[in-house]
Amino acid sequence: MSTDETPDQSVPDEVHEELMQATYRALCAHGYADLTMQRIADEAGKSKSLLHYHYGTKHELLAAFLAFLLDRFEKRVESTEGNAPDERLEFLLDKMVPEEDEDETYDRFGLALNELRMQAPYVEAYREQFDRNEDVIRQRFADIIRDGIEADIFRDVDAERTASLLFAALDGARLQRVSVATPSADAEANQSARAAPREVRAALDEFVVSNLLRDGGDE
C-alpha cells in the first residue's frame, strides 16, 4: 500500500513489540533528524514496506512508538497498585529518574526523544500523543496523592497542582541532562547536567514529599 493510505492497525502483538524495539534502537543510533523508515526496518530485519503497511508514515509509526512507551510505563506503575500511597509515590518518582548510564544509551535516546518533542507543534500526531503521555503521568501522580489524602497518609493538598509540580520538576531535570550533558560541554557543566535528575529528585523528597506526609497521622 502507499504511505498516504490508511495504515493497517491490526498489528500482531509480537510484530508490534519487535518494531517498537527496533524504533528505539534506531533512535538511539541515529537520533530523530537522521531517522528513516529504512533504518528502522534494518534494525528489525524487516522490509520497509512492512512498516508502511502497518503504520503508514513515519509520523504515524513514531506516534505509535510514543503510545508504546506510555503502555510500558503504565504496566510498571500498575504493578504497585496494591502498595501504600507513599510507596507508590516514591516508585513513580524513581521511574522518572534515569538509572546509571555507562554506555550513554539513556542520554542518546533522551536527546532523540527531545528532538521528536520539538516537532510536536508542527506534527499533530506527535502533539496529541505527547499531550496524552504527559497527562496520564500527571494524573497518576494526582491519583496517588488523592489516595494518600483519603488514607490519611498525606496532608490535604491540591492533588492536581502538586502532581503538576512533581512532573514538571523531574521532566525539566531530565531535559537539562540530555540537552546540556554533551561531549562538547565542559566537565563542570556535564557533571551538573548529569546530576540534575538525582538532585531534583532529592529536593522533591526534602521539600515536597516530606511536607505531604502526616507525622503519625496528625497535623
N, C-alpha and C positions, 0 to 999 in steps of 0.2 A: 504494500500500500504506500501511497505517497505521504509525505510528512505533514501535509495540510488536511488529511482526512482524520476523522475521529479515531483515536487510538483504541486498541483492544484493551479493556480494563480487566478482563478475566485472566490475569497473570497467575499461573500456578505459584503457590507459596514458595516452593523451593527455588523456582526460577527468579521470582522477585527478590528473595534473600540474596541469591548469588549475584544478581545485577546491582543490587544496592551496595553490597560489599565491594564489588568492582568499582562502583562510582566513588566510594570512599577512598579506595586505593589510588584511583586516578586523580582525585582532587589533591591527595597528599603528594603525589608525584609531580603533578603539572600545575597545580593552582587552578583558580577559576578562569583566568584570562586565556590559558592555553588548553583548557579542557575541550575535548571534542567527543562526539558520539563514537568515533572510530577508536579513540584511546580508551574509552570505557569498554567498548566491545573487545578490544585487545586484552584488557585486564581480565575480562570474564571468559575469554576464549570462545566468544560467540561472534556471530555476524552482526554487522551494523544494522542490517535490515531487520533483525530480530528486535533490536531496541526500538526502532521506528515502529515496528508492528505493535508492540505492547504499549509504548509511551508516546508515540507521535513525534514530538520535537524535543530538543534538548531542554527547553524551558519546562516542558511537562515532566520529563524524566527527573529533573532536579527538584521540582516541586514534590514529586513522589518521594524523592530521597529525603527531603525535609520532613515529610509526613512519617517516613520510616524512622528517622531519628526520634521523633516525638513518641512513636509507638514503643520503641525500645526504652526510652526514658520512663514512660508510663508503667511499663511492666516492672521495671526495677522499683519504682515508688510503690506500686500496688503490693509488692511483696512484704511491705512493712505495715499493711493496713491493720493488723491485729495488735500492733505495738502502742505504747502510750504516746500521746501527742508530742510531748517534749522529745522523745526518742525519734519520732517520725520527722520532727522539725530538724533535728541535728543531722539525720540521714539525708534529707533533702538539701540542706546547706552544703554538706560534704560532697554531694553529687555535682554541685556547681563549681567545685574547686578541682583543678587538674591534678592528677597524680604525678609522680616523678616522670620526667620525660627525657630520658637519657639520649634517645635517638631523635628527639625533636619532632616526633610524629604528631603529637598534640598541637605544637605550635604551627607546623605546616598546615595541618587540617584547619586549625582555628583561623589562620590567615586566609585560607581559601574560602572558608565559610563567611568570613567578614567581607571578602570581595563579593561573594554572592549576595550578601545582605545589602551591600551598597547598590546593587542593581534593583532592589525591591521597589524604589519609587518609579521605575520605568517598566517593570515587568509585573503585571497583575498577578500571575500565578505565584511568583515569589512573595509578593507583598501579602497576599491572602494567607499563604501558609506560614510565613514568619509571624504574622499577627496571631494566627491560631496557636502556634507553638508557644509564643510568649504569654499569651492569655491563659493557656492551660497551666503553665508553670506558676504564674502568679496566683491562679485560682487554687492550685494545690497548696501553696503557702497559706492562702486565706482560709481554706477549709480546715487545715491543720490547726491554725490559730483559733478558729471558732470552736473546734472540738476541744482544744485545751481550755478555753474560757468556760465552756459548758461543763467540763470535768473538774473545774475549779483548780486547774494546774497553772493556767495563765491568768494574768490580770485582765480586766475588762477593757480592751483597747479596740481601736478601729481596725478590724482584721484586714480589710482591703488596703488601707493606707500602709499598714505595717508590711503587708505582703509586697506592695509596690516598692517600698524602701529596700527590703531584703533582696528582691530580684534585681533592682536597678544597681545596687551597690556591687553585687557579685558579677553581674553582666558587664558592668563598666570595668571592673578589675580584670576580667578575662580579656576584654577588648584591649586594655592597656598592655597586657602581656604580649598578645600576638602582634600588636601593631608597633610596639616600641622595642621589644626584645628581638633585634635583628643582628645579623653578622656585622652590619655597618655601624651599629651603635657602639658608643664607648662602654667600657666594662661596668662603670658605675650605673649607667642608665639601664644596661642589660640586667644587672643584678636586681635593681629596684623594680623593673617591669616584671621580671620572672617571679618575684616575691609578692607582687601586688595581690593576687587572689588569696594567698595564705594570710597576708597581713590584713586584708579587708575582712576575711572570714573571722580572724581573731578579734578584730574590732567589733564586729557584729555580735560575737559572743559576749564581749565585755560591756558594750553599751546598749544593745538592743535585747538580745535573748535573756541576759541576766535580769533585765528590768521587766521582761514578760512574766517570768516565773514568780509565783507567790511563794513567800517564805513560810513553809509549813502550812500552806493553805490560808494564811492570814494576810491582811493588808499590811 
